[in-house]
Amino acid sequence: MSFITDRIVVFNKYRFLLYNLVVKDFKLKYRRSVLGVLWSMLNPLIMMFIITVVFANIFRFEDEWFAVYYLTGWLIFNLVVEGTTGAMGSIMGGSALIKKVYIPKYIFPLEKCLFALVNTIFAMIPIFAVMFFVGMPIRPTVLLFWVPMLYALVFSIGLGLILATLAVFFRDIIHLYTVWTTAWMFLTPIIYPMELLTENMQDNLRFNPMYHFVSMYRDLMMEGTLPGLEAHLICAGIAFVFLIVGLLVFKWKQGRFILYM
């Protein structure tokens, strides 16, 4: 119990640093940008327009709310990819600071995931705008949007810790992960509806963690249904298993980080 208490005390000591790092990343991302934070909202809208033209019109997907379908899937997927990609290079990016003063090293991957969460919250605004524009009913369940988002955040922190550890020792993982995220996107029902797949393919797709986070988010945002206990157990189980594994891997190897920076 004292171990957990000590970790909470240490985290509380550095929470202001964590906040300042998020603010710094936010300012750097939109520095010298005419539209600034509006890009967090315009980017998904531009991608939605392109994807809708290609898939909903050319491929004739019969879904009157395809734009919302795409945006809800993209938002959760982008939260994880942006957070884990940032976390992967966070230790190397913070090496100058790590070498000078003592800072809990997990602060850096955690900050990147929280920064991705901030961008995701801004990106929710276009979803409501598009829902209103296409005449899609906005149901009370949308107030629980944060639940699958929280599961996805915890998952991204765990995966981000693993990737951050691997990237210190094997820099090639950074390039390989970029390839993997592209494949991962097509293995997740973001663009295409599940109904297009065979029953066997649908069963296999359920081994993809992102499928469960995206499905829960869409149930709340589009279907107006509350996820059942099984859905929560699956999402929470995936998220916290990855978090625990990530923490263990990171703690195991962090003592040797300084030798490879």
C-alpha positions in Angstrom: 0.0 0.0 0.0 2.9 2.4 0.8 4.3 1.7 -2.7 1.1 3.0 -4.3 0.9 6.0 -1.9 4.5 6.9 -2.7 3.7 6.8 -6.5 0.7 9.1 -5.9 2.8 11.6 -3.9 5.4 11.6 -6.7 2.8 12.1 -9.4 1.2 14.9 -7.4 4.5 16.6 -7.1 5.0 16.7 -10.9 1.4 17.3 -12.0 2.2 21.0 -12.8 5.1 19.9 -15.0 2.7 17.6 -16.8 0.2 20.4 -17.3 2.9 22.8 -18.6 4.2 20.2 -21.1 0.6 19.7 -22.5 0.3 23.5 -22.8 3.7 23.8 -24.4 2.8 21.1 -27.0 -0.5 22.8 -27.7 1.2 26.2 -28.3 3.9 24.7 -30.5 1.4 22.8 -32.6 -0.6 25.9 -33.6 2.2 28.5 -33.4 2.3 30.7 -36.5 -0.9 29.1 -37.8 -3.5 31.5 -39.1 -6.4 29.2 -38.1 -4.7 27.9 -35.0 -6.9 25.4 -33.0 -9.5 25.5 -35.7 -7.3 23.0 -37.6 -8.3 20.4 -34.9 -11.9 20.8 -36.2 -11.2 21.4 -39.9 -8.9 18.4 -40.3 -11.6 15.8 -39.6 -14.1 17.7 -41.7 -11.8 17.8 -44.7 -11.1 14.1 -44.3 -14.8 13.3 -43.9 -15.6 15.2 -47.1 -13.0 13.2 -49.1 -13.9 9.8 -47.6 -17.6 10.5 -48.0 -17.2 11.4 -51.7 -15.1 8.3 -52.4 -16.8 5.6 -50.3 -20.4 6.8 -49.9 -20.8 8.0 -53.5 -18.4 6.0 -55.7 -18.7 2.7 -53.8 -22.4 3.3 -53.1 -22.5 2.6 -49.4 -26.1 2.8 -48.5 -25.9 4.8 -45.3 -27.6 8.2 -45.0 -25.4 9.1 -42.0 -22.1 7.8 -43.4 -20.3 11.1 -42.6 -21.1 10.7 -38.9 -20.3 7.0 -39.1 -16.8 7.9 -40.4 -16.2 10.8 -38.0 -17.1 8.7 -34.9 -14.7 6.0 -35.9 -12.0 8.3 -36.9 -12.1 10.3 -33.7 -11.5 7.3 -31.4 -8.9 5.8 -33.7 -7.0 9.1 -34.1 -7.0 9.5 -30.3 -5.1 6.3 -29.9 -2.8 6.7 -32.9 -1.9 10.3 -32.1 -1.3 9.5 -28.4 0.8 6.4 -29.0 2.8 8.0 -31.9 3.7 10.9 -29.7 4.5 8.7 -26.7 6.8 6.6 -28.8 9.2 9.4 -29.4 8.7 11.2 -26.1 11.6 9.8 -24.2 14.1 10.6 -26.9 12.4 14.0 -27.4 12.7 14.8 -23.7 16.3 13.4 -23.4 17.8 16.9 -22.8 15.6 17.4 -19.8 15.9 13.9 -18.5 19.8 14.2 -18.5 19.7 17.4 -16.5 17.2 16.9 -13.7 15.3 14.0 -12.1 11.8 13.7 -13.6 9.7 10.5 -13.6 10.2 9.4 -17.1 6.6 8.1 -17.5 5.5 11.8 -17.5 6.7 12.2 -21.1 4.6 9.4 -22.7 1.7 10.3 -20.4 1.8 13.9 -21.6 1.6 13.0 -25.2 -1.5 10.9 -24.7 -3.2 13.7 -22.7 -2.3 16.1 -25.5 -4.0 13.8 -27.9 -7.0 13.8 -25.7 -7.2 17.6 -25.7 -7.1 17.6 -29.6 -9.8 14.9 -29.6 -12.1 16.9 -27.4 -11.8 19.9 -29.9 -12.4 17.4 -32.8 -15.8 16.5 -31.2 -17.3 19.8 -32.2 -17.4 18.9 -35.9 -19.2 15.7 -35.1 -22.1 17.5 -33.5 -22.1 20.1 -36.3 -22.4 17.3 -38.9 -25.0 15.5 -36.9 -27.1 18.6 -36.9 -26.5 19.3 -40.6 -27.6 15.9 -41.8 -30.6 15.8 -39.5 -29.4 13.0 -37.3 -31.1 13.0 -33.8 -28.8 13.8 -30.9 -29.8 11.5 -28.1 -29.1 11.9 -24.4 -26.6 9.0 -24.5 -24.1 11.4 -26.2 -23.4 12.8 -22.7 -21.5 9.6 -22.0 -19.1 10.1 -24.9 -16.3 10.3 -22.4 -16.6 6.7 -21.3 -15.2 4.9 -24.4 -12.8 7.9 -24.8 -11.5 7.2 -21.3 -11.0 3.5 -22.1 -9.2 4.4 -25.4 -7.0 6.9 -23.4 -6.0 4.3 -20.9 -5.2 1.8 -23.7 -3.1 4.4 -25.5 -1.1 5.2 -22.3 -0.3 1.5 -21.9 0.6 1.0 -25.5 2.5 4.3 -25.5 4.6 3.2 -22.6 5.5 0.0 -24.4 6.3 1.8 -27.7 8.3 4.5 -25.8 10.5 1.8 -24.3 11.0 -0.1 -27.5 11.8 3.1 -29.4 14.7 3.9 -27.1 16.5 0.6 -27.9 15.1 0.0 -31.4 14.6 3.2 -33.4 13.3 1.2 -36.4 10.1 0.7 -34.4 9.2 4.3 -35.2 9.1 3.6 -38.9 7.4 0.2 -38.5 4.7 1.7 -36.4 3.7 4.2 -39.1 3.2 1.3 -41.5 1.2 -0.7 -38.8 -1.1 2.2 -38.1 -2.1 2.4 -41.8 -2.9 -1.3 -41.8 -4.6 -1.0 -38.4 -6.9 1.7 -39.8 -8.1 -0.8 -42.5 -8.5 -3.5 -39.9 -10.9 -1.3 -37.9 -14.4 -0.6 -39.2 -13.9 3.2 -39.6 -14.6 3.6 -43.3 -16.6 0.5 -44.1 -19.7 -0.9 -42.3 -19.4 -4.3 -40.6 -22.3 -5.6 -42.6 -20.0 -5.8 -45.7 -17.8 -8.4 -44.1 -18.5 -12.1 -43.9 -19.4 -13.5 -40.5 -16.0 -15.1 -40.1 -14.2 -11.8 -40.9 -16.5 -10.0 -38.3 -15.5 -12.6 -35.7 -11.8 -12.1 -36.4 -12.2 -8.3 -36.3 -13.3 -8.6 -32.7 -9.8 -9.4 -31.7 -8.9 -5.9 -32.7 -9.0 -3.7 -29.5 -10.0 -0.6 -31.5 -13.1 -2.4 -32.7 -14.5 -2.4 -29.2 -13.7 1.3 -28.4 -15.1 2.5 -31.7 -18.3 0.3 -31.4 -19.0 1.6 -27.9 -18.5 5.2 -29.0 -20.9 4.7 -32.0 -23.5 3.1 -29.8 -23.6 6.2 -27.6 -23.3 8.8 -30.4 -25.3 7.2 -33.2 -27.5 4.4 -31.9 -28.6 6.0 -28.6 -28.0 2.8 -26.8 -26.2 2.2 -23.6 -23.4 -0.4 -23.8 -24.0 -3.5 -21.8 -21.8 -4.9 -19.0 -20.0 -7.2 -21.4 -18.9 -4.3 -23.6 -17.6 -2.4 -20.5 -15.8 -5.4 -19.2 -14.1 -6.0 -22.6 -13.1 -2.4 -23.1 -11.9 -2.0 -19.5 -10.1 -5.3 -19.6 -8.2 -4.4 -22.8 -7.4 -0.9 -21.5 -6.1 -1.9 -18.1 -4.2 -5.0 -19.3 -2.3 -2.8 -21.7 -1.7 -0.2 -19.0 -0.4 -2.7 -16.5 1.9 -4.4 -19.1 3.1 -1.0 -20.2 3.9 0.2 -16.7 5.8 -3.1 -16.0 7.8 -3.0 -19.3 8.6 0.7 -18.8 9.7 0.3 -15.2 11.8 -2.7 -16.1 13.8 -0.9 -18.8 13.8 2.8 -17.8 17.0 2.5 -15.8 18.9 1.9 -19.0 17.3 4.7 -21.1 20.1 7.1 -20.3 22.7 4.7 -22.0 20.9 4.9 -25.3 19.9 8.5 -25.6 
